[in-house]
Amino acid sequence: MSKNFLFATWSGGGAVPPVLSVARALRERGHSVRVLADSSLHEEVAASGAEPIAWTTAPQGDTADPAKEVLKDFEARTPLGAFARLRDRIVCGPAADYARDTLAELRAHSADVLVADSSLLGTLTAGEAAGIPVASLATTIYPMPTPGAPPFGPGFAPATGMLGHLRDRILMGLIMKPWAKGLPALNAARVANVLAPLDSVVDAFCRVDRCLVLSPRALDYPSRRFPDYVRHVGPRLDDPAWVGELELPTGDAPLVLVSLSSTFMNQRVVLERIAEALGTLPVRGLLTTGPAVDPATIRAPGNVLVTAAAPHSIALRHAAVTITHAGHGTAVKSLAAGVPLVCVPLGRDQREVARHVEFAGAGITVSKSSSPRTIARAVDRVLHDPSYRREAQRLAAEIAAETATDRAVAELEALAERTTGRDEGTPGHDAAERSGLNSVG
């Protein structure tokens, strides 16, 4: 039976395609799907087959134009400053606006399930207030604290020994503390919608029926344990609608795919250093700048083809190595194709993704300030040490098994079939327990 799904997303760069991939899959199964999204995303939403709906009071941005971005985290001088922008401009600050717009849409058109990017706490609040099943989509490695993993953010390996566990306890307090500044705005949104205030922002991420992690379980730490409501449903490997046709550089030398962020992260200088590095190696380079950087501004040697975009899923069939900022989408697509990586994290969740790639043995990491010579050495090492490709191919086999069926669609259809009130393990239960800090499934 056809069901009605309301999705919600924002102009979050690489987080958008996996969300719309799930929406597309539901449409292909005959369900009705509407997507609350920034106007800049409406063409992409329509290409997925879903109906785009504009935010009216919530923030609107366009990552293709740095001047129109909501976050502008490239202006932040420190990682904490970048985090504060996400907290204050998306997650907590405009929570009341996101809740207001979401509830208005639910009143205009009922939905069987609300599905939201996990960072939109205002939208999740609206779903809780409306009393309908709510699913959040985590479009990267699961970021909430759980046993068996270090605190998310700094990119540390799992703790070993007493000193390692002491490190994690200290870091957990330091990382959780900045969330407190977002709690008043979040609780104001909750109280306005007749919901009890929370003790912490982290609790709000857990007040959902399902958190669907669109990331390979095989990429996370084997020792990690998750709450029962968290389900790894596999990555989405579709290319965005705007990527265009594939053009490969001429020749038969090994192909190196280069892809940094699809949003603006001051990456032009890094792209030029990578291009210069590839100019010293017997390889072909396919360098995609993304919508936020004009390819004409990138100086590159003759063995490097610079283009705005390319379908990575097809290009990776030809690639020997990917050089990436360790954005989750590019990293996982590369691993799904059995292609090892050289990671050059620029910020956000990228240090974490890079660390997980290294931990799995499928790539190495260099600093964004690395010289062309250092980058070239890293590429040469990954090209000629067969262990990196072997581990990437191991992950490819595990990802293939994980994505053989569409687990995200199955979970959402199961939520839509609910006809009674919330059962155990839903937002009515103790938030601290459901957060995974005290209980795991």
C-alpha positions as CSV (number, residue, x, y, z in Angstrom):
1,M,0.0,0.0,0.0
2,S,1.3,3.5,-0.9
3,K,2.4,5.6,2.1
4,N,3.1,9.3,2.5
5,F,6.6,10.3,3.5
6,L,7.7,13.8,4.4
7,F,11.5,14.3,4.1
8,A,13.5,17.3,5.4
9,T,17.0,18.4,4.4
10,W,19.1,21.5,4.0
11,S,21.9,22.7,1.7
12,G,24.5,20.6,3.4
13,G,26.6,19.7,0.4
14,G,27.5,16.0,0.4
15,A,24.8,15.2,2.9
16,V,22.1,16.0,0.3
17,P,22.6,13.2,-2.3
18,P,22.2,10.3,0.1
19,V,19.0,11.7,1.6
20,L,17.5,12.2,-1.9
21,S,18.7,8.8,-2.9
22,V,16.4,7.3,-0.2
23,A,13.6,9.6,-1.3
24,R,14.0,8.4,-4.9
25,A,13.9,4.7,-3.8
26,L,10.7,5.2,-2.0
27,R,9.2,7.0,-5.0
28,E,10.2,4.1,-7.2
29,R,8.3,1.8,-4.9
30,G,5.1,3.9,-5.5
31,H,5.1,6.0,-2.3
32,S,4.3,9.7,-2.1
33,V,7.3,11.7,-1.1
34,R,7.5,15.4,-0.3
35,V,10.8,17.1,0.6
36,L,11.2,20.2,2.7
37,A,14.4,21.8,1.4
38,D,16.2,25.0,0.6
39,S,15.0,26.5,-2.7
40,S,18.5,26.0,-4.2
41,L,17.9,22.2,-3.9
42,H,14.5,22.1,-5.5
43,E,15.8,21.1,-9.0
44,E,17.8,18.2,-7.4
45,V,14.7,17.2,-5.3
46,A,12.5,17.1,-8.4
47,A,15.1,15.0,-10.3
48,S,14.7,12.4,-7.5
49,G,11.0,12.2,-8.3
50,A,9.9,13.8,-5.1
51,E,7.9,17.0,-4.7
52,P,10.0,19.9,-3.4
53,I,8.6,22.1,-0.6
54,A,10.3,25.4,0.4
55,W,11.2,26.3,3.9
56,T,9.4,29.5,4.8
57,T,10.9,30.7,8.1
58,A,13.9,28.3,8.4
59,P,17.3,29.3,6.9
60,Q,17.8,29.0,3.2
61,G,21.2,28.6,1.6
62,D,23.1,27.7,-1.6
63,T,26.4,25.9,-1.3
64,A,27.2,26.6,-5.0
65,D,27.6,30.2,-4.0
66,P,29.8,30.9,-1.0
67,A,28.1,34.3,-0.4
68,K,24.8,32.5,-0.1
69,E,25.9,29.7,2.3
70,V,24.2,29.5,5.7
71,L,27.1,28.1,7.6
72,K,30.1,29.9,6.0
73,D,32.3,27.7,8.2
74,F,35.2,28.4,5.9
75,E,35.3,31.8,7.7
76,A,35.8,30.1,11.1
77,R,39.4,30.3,12.4
78,T,39.2,27.2,14.6
79,P,37.3,23.8,14.6
80,L,35.4,25.0,17.6
81,G,34.3,28.1,15.7
82,A,33.2,25.9,12.8
83,F,31.2,23.7,15.2
84,A,29.5,26.8,16.7
85,R,28.3,27.9,13.3
86,L,26.7,24.5,12.7
87,R,25.1,24.5,16.2
88,D,23.8,28.1,16.0
89,R,22.8,28.3,12.3
90,I,21.3,24.8,11.7
91,V,21.1,22.4,14.6
92,C,19.9,24.5,17.6
93,G,19.6,28.2,16.8
94,P,16.8,28.0,14.2
95,A,15.1,24.9,15.8
96,A,11.9,26.8,16.4
97,D,11.8,27.9,12.7
98,Y,12.4,24.4,11.4
99,A,9.7,23.0,13.8
100,R,7.2,25.7,12.7
101,D,7.7,25.0,9.0
102,T,7.6,21.2,9.4
103,L,4.4,21.3,11.5
104,A,2.8,23.7,8.9
105,E,3.5,21.2,6.2
106,L,2.2,18.3,8.3
107,R,-1.0,20.1,8.9
108,A,-1.3,20.9,5.1
109,H,-0.5,17.3,4.1
110,S,-0.5,14.4,6.5
111,A,2.5,12.0,6.5
112,D,2.9,8.5,7.7
113,V,6.6,9.0,8.5
114,L,8.8,12.0,8.9
115,V,12.3,11.5,7.7
116,A,14.9,14.2,8.4
117,D,18.6,14.8,8.1
118,S,19.8,14.0,11.6
119,S,21.2,17.6,12.2
120,L,17.7,19.2,11.9
121,L,16.7,19.0,15.5
122,G,13.9,21.4,14.9
123,T,12.3,19.1,12.4
124,L,12.8,16.1,14.7
125,T,11.1,18.2,17.4
126,A,8.1,18.8,15.1
127,G,7.8,15.1,14.4
128,E,7.8,14.3,18.1
129,A,5.2,17.0,18.7
130,A,3.0,15.6,15.9
131,G,3.1,12.1,17.3
132,I,4.1,10.4,14.1
133,P,6.9,7.9,13.5
134,V,10.2,9.8,13.0
135,A,13.4,8.6,11.4
136,S,16.7,10.5,11.2
137,L,19.3,9.9,8.5
138,A,22.9,10.1,9.6
139,T,24.8,10.7,6.4
140,T,28.3,10.0,7.8
141,I,29.8,7.7,10.4
142,Y,27.5,7.6,13.4
143,P,28.6,10.6,15.5
144,M,26.9,10.1,18.9
145,P,28.9,8.7,21.8
146,T,28.8,4.9,22.2
147,P,30.9,2.3,24.0
148,G,33.8,1.0,22.0
149,A,34.7,4.2,20.1
150,P,36.5,7.4,20.9
151,P,34.6,10.7,21.0
152,F,33.7,11.8,17.5
153,G,35.5,14.8,16.0
154,P,39.3,14.8,16.6
155,G,39.9,11.7,14.6
156,F,41.5,9.5,17.3
157,A,42.0,5.8,17.0
158,P,40.1,3.6,19.5
159,A,41.6,3.7,23.0
160,T,43.9,1.1,24.4
161,G,44.9,0.8,28.0
162,M,44.2,3.0,31.0
163,L,45.7,6.2,29.4
164,G,43.6,5.8,26.3
165,H,40.4,5.4,28.2
166,L,41.3,8.4,30.4
167,R,41.9,10.4,27.2
168,D,38.4,9.5,26.0
169,R,36.7,10.5,29.3
170,I,38.4,13.9,29.2
171,L,37.7,14.5,25.6
172,M,34.1,13.5,26.0
173,G,33.6,16.3,28.5
174,L,35.4,18.8,26.3
175,I,33.4,17.8,23.2
176,M,30.0,17.8,24.8
177,K,30.4,21.1,26.7
178,P,30.0,23.4,23.7
179,W,26.6,21.8,22.9
180,A,25.2,23.5,26.1
181,K,25.1,26.9,24.4
182,G,22.5,25.5,22.0
183,L,20.2,24.1,24.7
184,P,18.1,27.2,25.4
185,A,17.1,27.7,21.7
186,L,16.3,24.0,21.4
187,N,14.3,23.9,24.6
188,A,12.4,27.0,23.5
189,A,11.3,25.2,20.4
190,R,10.2,22.2,22.4
191,V,8.3,24.2,25.0
192,A,6.5,26.1,22.2
193,N,5.3,22.7,20.9
194,V,4.2,21.4,24.3
195,L,7.2,19.1,24.8
196,A,9.2,18.8,28.0
197,P,12.6,20.5,27.9
198,L,15.7,18.3,27.8
199,D,18.8,18.2,29.9
200,S,21.2,18.2,27.0
201,V,21.2,18.7,23.2
202,V,22.6,15.3,22.7
203,D,19.4,13.8,24.1
204,A,17.5,15.4,21.3
205,F,19.4,13.4,18.6
206,C,18.2,10.2,20.2
207,R,14.4,11.0,20.4
208,V,13.6,9.2,17.2
209,D,12.1,5.9,16.3
210,R,15.0,5.1,14.1
211,C,18.3,6.6,13.3
212,L,19.3,5.1,9.9
213,V,23.1,5.3,9.4
214,L,23.9,5.7,5.7
215,S,27.4,4.4,6.2
216,P,29.0,1.0,6.0
217,R,29.1,-0.8,9.3
218,A,32.4,-2.3,8.0
219,L,33.9,1.2,8.0
220,D,33.2,1.7,11.7
221,Y,35.2,0.2,14.6
222,P,34.5,-3.5,15.1
223,S,34.5,-3.0,18.9
224,R,31.7,-0.4,18.8
225,R,28.2,-1.1,20.1
226,F,25.1,0.8,19.2
227,P,21.7,1.4,20.7
228,D,18.9,-0.7,19.2
229,Y,17.2,2.2,17.5
230,V,20.4,2.9,15.5
231,R,20.4,0.8,12.3
232,H,23.2,0.6,9.8
233,V,21.4,0.4,6.4
234,G,24.4,0.8,4.1
235,P,25.6,3.8,2.1
236,R,23.9,5.4,-0.9
237,L,26.1,5.2,-3.9
238,D,24.1,7.3,-6.4
239,D,25.8,10.3,-8.0
240,P,24.2,13.7,-7.6
241,A,21.9,14.8,-10.5
242,W,24.2,17.6,-11.5
243,V,27.4,15.6,-12.3
244,G,27.1,15.4,-16.1
245,E,28.9,13.1,-18.4
246,L,32.3,11.4,-17.9
247,E,35.4,12.6,-19.8
248,L,38.7,10.8,-19.0
249,P,42.2,12.2,-19.5
250,T,43.9,10.6,-22.5
251,G,46.5,7.8,-22.1
252,D,46.7,4.5,-20.3
253,A,48.7,5.5,-17.2
254,P,47.0,4.8,-13.8
255,L,44.1,7.1,-13.2
256,V,44.0,9.2,-10.0
257,L,40.6,10.7,-9.2
258,V,40.7,14.0,-7.3
259,S,37.7,15.3,-5.5
260,L,37.6,17.7,-2.6
261,S,34.4,19.2,-1.1
262,S,31.3,20.0,-3.3
263,T,30.9,23.1,-1.0
264,F,33.4,26.0,-0.6
265,M,36.1,25.2,2.0
266,N,38.9,27.4,0.7
267,Q,40.2,24.4,-1.2
268,R,41.5,26.0,-4.4
269,V,45.1,26.2,-3.1
270,V,44.9,22.6,-2.0
271,L,43.6,21.5,-5.4
272,E,46.5,23.2,-7.1
273,R,49.0,21.5,-4.8
274,I,47.4,18.1,-5.6
275,A,47.5,18.9,-9.4
276,E,51.2,19.9,-9.1
277,A,51.9,16.7,-7.2
278,L,50.3,14.6,-9.9
279,G,52.4,16.4,-12.5
280,T,55.5,14.7,-11.1
281,L,54.1,11.2,-11.3
282,P,53.5,8.8,-14.2
283,V,49.7,9.0,-13.8
284,R,46.6,10.6,-15.3
285,G,44.6,12.9,-13.1
286,L,40.9,13.6,-13.2
287,L,40.3,16.6,-10.9
288,T,36.7,17.6,-10.2
289,T,36.3,20.9,-8.5
290,G,32.6,20.7,-7.6
291,P,30.1,23.5,-8.0
292,A,31.8,26.0,-5.6
293,V,35.1,26.3,-7.4
294,D,35.5,27.4,-11.0
295,P,37.7,24.8,-12.8
296,A,39.2,27.6,-14.9
297,T,40.9,29.0,-11.8
298,I,42.9,25.8,-11.2
299,R,46.4,25.6,-12.7
300,A,47.2,22.1,-13.7
301,P,49.9,20.2,-15.6
302,G,49.2,18.5,-18.9
303,N,48.5,15.0,-17.4
304,V,45.7,16.4,-15.2
305,L,42.2,17.1,-16.6
306,V,40.3,19.6,-14.6
307,T,36.5,19.7,-14.8
308,A,33.7,21.0,-12.6
309,A,32.0,17.6,-12.1
310,A,32.0,14.0,-13.3
311,P,30.0,10.9,-12.3
312,H,32.3,9.4,-9.7
313,S,30.6,6.0,-9.7
314,I,31.7,5.6,-13.3
315,A,35.1,7.3,-13.1
316,L,36.0,5.0,-10.2
317,R,35.7,1.9,-12.4
318,H,38.9,3.3,-14.1
319,A,40.7,4.7,-11.0
320,A,43.7,3.3,-9.2
321,V,43.6,5.9,-6.3
322,T,41.3,8.6,-5.1
323,I,42.6,11.8,-3.5
324,T,39.9,13.3,-1.4
325,H,39.1,15.6,1.5
326,A,37.6,12.4,3.1
327,G,34.1,13.6,2.7
328,H,31.9,10.6,3.5
329,G,30.3,10.3,0.1
330,T,33.5,10.3,-2.0
331,A,35.3,8.1,0.4
332,V,32.6,5.5,0.6
333,K,32.0,5.4,-3.2
334,S,35.8,4.9,-3.6
335,L,35.8,2.0,-1.1
336,A,32.7,0.5,-2.7
337,A,34.6,0.4,-6.0
338,G,37.7,-1.1,-4.3
339,V,39.8,2.0,-4.8
340,P,42.2,3.0,-2.0
341,L,42.5,6.6,-0.8
342,V,44.8,9.5,0.0
343,C,42.9,11.6,2.4
344,V,43.4,15.4,2.8
345,P,40.9,16.4,5.5
346,L,39.7,20.0,5.3
347,G,37.4,20.1,8.4
348,R,33.9,19.0,9.5
349,D,33.7,15.2,9.9
350,Q,36.6,14.6,7.6
351,R,39.2,13.8,10.1
352,E,37.0,11.1,11.5
353,V,36.3,9.6,8.0
354,A,40.1,9.7,7.2
355,R,40.9,8.0,10.5
356,H,38.4,5.2,9.8
357,V,39.9,4.7,6.3
358,E,43.4,4.4,7.8
359,F,42.2,2.1,10.6
360,A,40.7,-0.2,7.9
361,G,44.1,-0.2,6.1
362,A,42.5,1.2,2.9
363,G,44.3,4.5,2.7
364,I,46.6,7.1,4.3
365,T,46.1,10.7,5.4
366,V,48.2,13.8,4.8
367,S,47.7,17.3,6.1
368,K,45.9,19.9,4.0
369,S,49.0,22.0,4.3
370,S,51.2,19.3,2.8
371,S,53.6,20.2,0.0
372,P,53.2,18.8,-3.5
373,R,56.2,16.5,-2.8
374,T,54.5,15.0,0.3
375,I,51.3,14.5,-1.6
376,A,53.1,12.8,-4.5
377,R,54.9,10.5,-2.1
378,A,51.6,9.5,-0.5
379,V,50.0,8.8,-3.9
380,D,53.1,6.7,-5.0
381,R,52.9,4.7,-1.7
382,V,49.2,3.8,-2.1
383,L,49.8,3.0,-5.8
384,H,52.6,0.6,-5.2
385,D,51.8,-1.0,-1.8
386,P,49.2,-3.7,-2.7
387,S,47.9,-3.8,0.9
388,Y,45.9,-0.7,0.4
389,R,44.0,-2.0,-2.6
390,R,43.6,-5.3,-0.9
391,E,41.9,-3.7,2.1
392,A,39.8,-1.5,-0.1
393,Q,38.6,-4.5,-2.1
394,R,37.8,-6.2,1.2
395,L,35.6,-3.3,2.2
396,A,34.1,-3.3,-1.3
397,A,32.9,-6.9,-0.8
398,E,31.4,-6.0,2.6
399,I,29.6,-2.9,1.2
400,A,28.2,-4.9,-1.7
401,A,26.7,-7.4,0.7
402,E,25.3,-4.6,2.9
403,T,23.7,-2.9,-0.1
404,A,22.4,-6.0,-1.8
405,T,18.9,-5.1,-0.4
406,D,17.7,-1.6,0.3
407,R,17.6,-1.7,4.1
408,A,16.8,2.0,4.4
409,V,13.6,1.6,2.4
410,A,12.7,-1.5,4.4
411,E,13.1,0.3,7.7
412,L,11.0,3.3,6.6
413,E,8.2,1.1,5.1
414,A,8.1,-0.8,8.4
415,L,7.7,2.5,10.3
416,A,4.9,3.5,8.0
417,E,3.0,0.4,8.8
418,R,2.6,1.3,12.4
419,T,-1.0,1.9,13.4
420,T,-0.7,2.2,17.1
421,G,1.1,4.5,19.5
422,R,4.8,4.5,20.1
423,D,6.2,1.3,21.5
424,E,9.1,0.7,23.9
425,G,12.4,2.2,22.8
426,T,10.8,5.4,21.4
427,P,11.0,9.0,22.5
428,G,8.8,8.5,25.5
429,H,11.5,6.6,27.3
430,D,14.5,8.0,29.1
431,A,16.6,9.9,26.7
432,A,19.9,9.2,28.4
433,E,19.2,5.5,28.1
434,R,18.3,5.8,24.4
435,S,21.4,7.9,23.7
436,G,23.6,4.8,24.2
437,L,25.5,6.4,27.1
438,N,24.0,3.9,29.5
439,S,22.5,1.2,27.3
440,V,23.3,-0.5,24.0
441,G,21.6,-3.0,21.9
